[in-house]
Amino acid sequence: MELILVRHGETAWNREGRVQGLSDIDLSDVGVHQARRLALSLRDHPIHAIYASPLIRARKTAEIINQYHDAPIRLEPGLMEMDQGDFEGLAYSELMACERGFLQSWIADPASVRMPHGESLDELQARAWPVIDAILHQSADALVVAHSFTIASILCRIKRISLSDFRSVHVDPASRTLVRFSNGSGEIVVLNDRTHLNDREPSARSA
């Protein structure tokens, strides 16, 4: 079976460089356009079910893609973005000014830290992977719409690599990643594909 992992389109907070975890921020106009381009690129793919984070930026991206498929959309709380705790809504420049020590630890070994009053990557993976495992047991081609850290944690599990290496499977807004599963093992066939988007489109920040 094939599983397509999609990161939602851009939001205003992505563009402003703000930390965006469980905050329920809608797609920007650019994000809607990205989702439409992504939907066109996926219209001929066999998609039997769509699973999405209930956060509006992911849900709306899923709904736009589904205009070409009329598949059931199942909202899964386990696919929500990592809870950023006290950092929610802060600009990256503010974090650099006030949380330099934490950021140094995060850069050195992201799997070893937990967001203050939030989650760790390990906790994120522990709630996201059961959703993927259940999808795999359905044995039907499916699409998942989620978030940067969520998708990275899933891909780390598929590749059997440490969460400390999650940056090696980074995904950008409105990207698609194709994973092919056979005999219980997954192979990443395409990672972070954005060829469906206009090259001149402004890039968005992570998370």
C-alpha positions as CSV (number, residue, x, y, z in Angstrom):
1,M,0.0,0.0,0.0
2,E,1.0,3.6,-0.4
3,L,0.7,6.3,2.2
4,I,0.9,10.0,1.3
5,L,1.9,12.3,4.1
6,V,1.0,16.0,3.5
7,R,1.9,19.0,5.6
8,H,-0.8,21.7,5.7
9,G,-0.5,24.9,3.7
10,E,1.0,28.1,5.0
11,T,-0.5,30.1,7.8
12,A,0.1,33.7,8.9
13,W,2.2,32.4,11.8
14,N,4.4,30.4,9.5
15,R,5.0,33.6,7.5
16,E,5.6,35.6,10.6
17,G,8.0,33.0,12.1
18,R,6.0,32.2,15.1
19,V,5.9,29.0,17.1
20,Q,2.8,27.1,16.1
21,G,1.9,24.0,17.9
22,L,-1.7,23.4,19.1
23,S,-2.7,26.9,18.4
24,D,-5.6,26.7,15.9
25,I,-4.4,29.0,13.2
26,D,-6.2,29.0,9.8
27,L,-4.6,28.9,6.4
28,S,-3.5,32.2,4.9
29,D,-4.5,33.1,1.4
30,V,-1.2,31.7,0.2
31,G,-1.8,28.5,2.1
32,V,-5.2,28.1,0.4
33,H,-3.6,28.6,-2.9
34,Q,-0.9,26.0,-2.0
35,A,-3.5,23.5,-0.9
36,R,-5.3,23.9,-4.3
37,R,-2.1,23.3,-6.2
38,L,-1.4,20.3,-4.1
39,A,-4.9,19.0,-4.6
40,L,-4.5,19.2,-8.4
41,S,-1.2,17.3,-8.2
42,L,-3.0,14.5,-6.3
43,R,-6.2,14.3,-8.2
44,D,-5.3,11.1,-10.1
45,H,-3.8,9.3,-7.1
46,P,-5.9,6.5,-5.7
47,I,-6.8,7.7,-2.2
48,H,-9.4,5.6,-0.4
49,A,-9.4,7.5,2.9
50,I,-8.0,10.7,4.3
51,Y,-6.8,11.1,7.9
52,A,-6.2,14.6,9.3
53,S,-5.3,16.5,12.3
54,P,-8.4,18.3,13.6
55,L,-6.5,21.7,13.7
56,I,-8.1,23.9,11.1
57,R,-5.0,24.4,9.0
58,A,-4.7,20.6,8.4
59,R,-8.5,20.0,8.2
60,K,-9.0,22.7,5.6
61,T,-6.0,21.4,3.5
62,A,-7.6,17.9,3.7
63,E,-11.0,19.2,2.6
64,I,-9.4,21.0,-0.4
65,I,-7.6,17.9,-1.5
66,N,-10.7,15.8,-1.0
67,Q,-12.6,17.8,-3.7
68,Y,-11.2,15.4,-6.2
69,H,-11.7,12.2,-4.3
70,D,-14.8,12.3,-2.1
71,A,-13.1,10.0,0.4
72,P,-14.1,9.8,4.1
73,I,-12.1,12.3,6.2
74,R,-11.3,11.0,9.6
75,L,-10.1,13.6,12.2
76,E,-7.4,12.1,14.4
77,P,-6.3,14.1,17.5
78,G,-3.1,12.0,17.6
79,L,-2.0,13.8,14.4
80,M,-2.0,17.2,15.9
81,E,1.2,19.2,16.1
82,M,3.6,18.9,19.1
83,D,2.3,21.0,22.0
84,Q,4.8,23.8,22.2
85,G,3.7,24.8,25.7
86,D,5.0,28.2,26.9
87,F,6.5,28.9,23.5
88,E,3.2,28.9,21.6
89,G,2.8,32.1,19.6
90,L,6.3,33.4,20.3
91,A,8.4,34.7,17.4
92,Y,11.7,32.9,16.8
93,S,13.5,36.2,17.5
94,E,11.9,36.3,21.0
95,L,13.0,32.7,21.7
96,M,16.6,33.6,20.7
97,A,16.6,36.5,23.1
98,C,14.9,34.8,26.1
99,E,15.5,31.0,25.7
100,R,19.0,30.8,24.3
101,G,20.0,28.0,26.7
102,F,17.0,25.9,25.8
103,L,17.5,26.4,22.1
104,Q,21.1,25.3,22.4
105,S,19.9,22.0,24.0
106,W,17.2,21.7,21.3
107,I,19.7,22.2,18.5
108,A,22.3,19.8,20.1
109,D,19.8,16.9,20.9
110,P,16.1,17.6,20.2
111,A,15.0,14.2,21.5
112,S,16.4,15.0,24.9
113,V,14.3,18.0,25.8
114,R,10.6,18.7,26.5
115,M,8.9,22.0,25.7
116,P,8.1,23.8,28.9
117,H,4.5,22.8,29.9
118,G,4.3,21.1,26.5
119,E,5.5,17.9,24.8
120,S,8.7,16.1,23.8
121,L,9.3,14.5,20.4
122,D,9.0,11.1,22.1
123,E,5.6,12.0,23.5
124,L,4.5,13.3,20.1
125,Q,5.6,10.1,18.3
126,A,3.9,7.9,21.0
127,R,0.5,9.5,20.2
128,A,1.0,9.8,16.4
129,W,2.3,6.4,15.5
130,P,-0.8,4.4,16.7
131,V,-2.9,6.4,14.1
132,I,-0.5,5.3,11.4
133,D,-0.4,1.7,12.6
134,A,-4.2,1.6,12.4
135,I,-4.1,3.0,8.9
136,L,-1.6,0.3,7.8
137,H,-3.9,-2.4,9.1
138,Q,-6.5,-1.2,6.7
139,S,-4.2,-2.1,3.8
140,A,-5.7,0.6,1.5
141,D,-3.9,3.6,-0.1
142,A,-4.5,6.6,2.2
143,L,-3.5,10.2,2.7
144,V,-2.5,11.8,6.0
145,V,-2.6,15.6,6.5
146,A,-0.7,16.7,9.6
147,H,2.1,19.0,10.7
148,S,5.9,19.5,10.5
149,F,7.0,17.8,13.7
150,T,4.3,15.2,13.6
151,I,5.2,14.0,10.1
152,A,8.9,14.1,11.0
153,S,8.3,11.9,14.0
154,I,6.3,9.4,11.9
155,L,9.1,9.3,9.3
156,C,11.7,8.7,12.0
157,R,9.7,5.6,13.1
158,I,9.4,4.4,9.5
159,K,13.1,4.8,8.9
160,R,14.0,3.4,12.3
161,I,16.2,6.4,13.1
162,S,16.5,8.4,16.3
163,L,14.2,11.4,16.9
164,S,17.4,13.3,17.4
165,D,17.8,13.0,13.6
166,F,14.3,14.3,12.9
167,R,15.7,17.3,10.9
168,S,16.8,14.8,8.2
169,V,13.1,14.2,7.4
170,H,11.9,17.8,7.5
171,V,8.9,18.7,5.5
172,D,7.8,22.1,4.2
173,P,4.3,23.6,4.0
174,A,2.0,22.0,1.3
175,S,4.6,19.3,0.7
176,R,3.8,15.7,0.0
177,T,5.9,12.6,1.0
178,L,5.1,9.2,-0.4
179,V,5.8,6.1,1.6
180,R,5.3,2.6,0.1
181,F,4.7,-0.3,2.5
182,S,5.4,-4.0,1.8
183,N,5.5,-6.9,4.3
184,G,5.3,-4.5,7.2
185,S,8.2,-2.3,6.1
186,G,8.0,1.2,4.8
187,E,10.2,2.8,2.1
188,I,10.2,6.6,1.6
189,V,9.9,7.0,-2.2
190,V,9.4,10.7,-2.3
191,L,10.3,13.1,0.5
192,N,9.1,16.7,0.8
193,D,8.0,17.1,-2.8
194,R,6.9,20.7,-3.6
195,T,7.3,20.6,-7.4
196,H,3.5,21.3,-7.7
197,L,4.1,24.8,-6.2
198,N,5.3,27.9,-8.0
199,D,9.0,28.3,-7.6
200,R,8.6,32.0,-7.0
201,E,6.3,31.5,-4.1
202,P,7.7,32.8,-0.8
203,S,8.8,30.0,1.5
204,A,7.3,29.5,5.0
205,R,9.0,28.8,8.3
206,S,8.9,25.5,10.1
207,A,6.1,24.2,12.3
